[in-house]
Amino acid sequence: MRIYGIVLAAGQGKRMKSKLYKVLHPVCGKPMVGHVVDLLDRLACEKRIVVVGHGAEKVKAYLGDRTDYALQEQQLGTGHAVLQAKDLLASEEGLTFVLYGDTPLIREESLREMIRLVEQESAAGAVLTAEMDVPFGYGRILRDGEGNLAGIVEEKDCTPEQAAIREINTGIYCFDNRKLFAALAQVTNENAQREYYLTDVIAILRGAGEALLAYKTPDWTEAIGVNDRVALSEAEAVMKQRINRMHMLNGVSIQDPASTYIEADVVIGSDTRLLPGTVLRGATVIGEDCVIGPNADITDSRVENGATVKHSVLLEAEVGPEAAVGPFAYLRPGAKLGEKVKVGDFVEIKNATLGAGSKVSHLSYVGDAIVGKNVNMGCGSITVNYDGFNKHKTEIGDDAFVGSNVNLVAPVTIGKGAFVVAGSTITRDVEEDALAVARERQVNKPGYAAKLRSRLKNRKKEEDE
């Protein structure tokens, strides 16, 4: 059976009170409409059509060529919105899902169950429903005496008896594609809102003798449609919980799920431990047997098996196997740490590669550099990479030793096995196995400290008088 998808994303979203188009607001790091289109991808839909209106160009810029687009210039209701996809889809054989771009919590399992029911019963369509204690704002599901779907009524058109029904319409449908568009041609706007309702398709198909089904999801949160910032936070909380649960069931230990935030596209290997305060964002990939946290903030980075990251920030960085980062380190874009590298407290790495076994233990900056294997960078050592106009590269060979408080003024090369004495400012290349000293000779003046203190004391006395 061929599967198609229509995503309704034309509403402006005024209640969001935002300059950002509603369906582009992120939930767990991804725009809401992205979650919905990803779901259609997992169903292997042959065609995905996003109906756009306000903010069309921004939605297209985000989704690109992943979908086709239909424009709804006037907001005349959900039925009218679906009808805009007619030229792209009406002639196709198969099943078509109608989804909303602001319902990011719909689960793949529910859509697959709808497909199964429609195929099993040879039905013209199915609607996803849920039962809510407070169904305010949702259309109500009407059932006949045998419990079968009899219709859907929008809340604004409900009688008092219908308004008391707790089973609601999530707005998610699965239709025989050709029957959907045939029924849409008969929908009118004779209702309180003077709009063309997609829900009227149910009554039209039933009137033609077609079978219509309702699948009630056991998870009412699938019905959450995001129309304001409150609902956005609710959707974020539900998805966060789902994501954490999924990783834990896949073998990841999360010590405190309430304080751990993982975005939707993050990948984590088994037997990794996430400690409180961990934040994993974007396309981050964490390997197996890692310890992440406490208070690690990692974005679009890769951490290999057995590595540890604590109290540190990583952005577009790579951490090799069994490497150790932190506490209080900052790995900026282009930072690449090899196997068993150590980056310690108050160290910043930017656009630099550190070879296996190298150490930058504390209070250092390494930028625009290539550091070999088993190199020691002493406390306070820095690569001076910027001359005020351009960035320059520092290269350090394998087994080199860079002492504390050393300035390596780029462009400069430190040869393999070289030794740079603490306190040096290096402006010229250092050959392999050479020792480099670049500091003034120390001068001691006996008794001068007492004279200096006396002079300063007298000066202070004169100023006070």
Buried (B, 14 or more C-beta within 10 A) or exposed (E): EEBBBBBBBBBEBEBBEBEEBBBBBBBBBBBBBBBBBBBBEEBEBEBBBBBBBBBBEBBBEBBEEEBBBBEBEEBBBBBBBBBBBBEBBBEBEBBBBBBBBBBBBBBEEBBEBBBEBBEEEEBBBBBBBBBBEEBEEBBBBBBEEEEEBBBBBBBEBBEEEBBEBBBBBBBBBBBBBBBBBBBBEBBEBEBEEEBBBBBBBBBBBBEEEBBBBBBBBEBBBBBBBBBBEEBBEBBBEBBBEBBBEEBBEEEBEBBBBEBBBBBBBBBBBEBBBBBBBBBBBBBBBBBBBBBBBBBBBBBBBBBBBBBBBBBBBBBBBBBBBBBBBBBBBBBBEBBBBBBBBBBBBBBBBBBBBBBBBBBBBBBBBBBBBBBBBBBBBBBBBBBBBEEEEEEBBBBBBBBBBBBBBBBBBBBBBBBBBBBBBBBBEBEEBBBEEBEBEBEEEEEEEEEEEEEEEEEEEEEEEEEEE
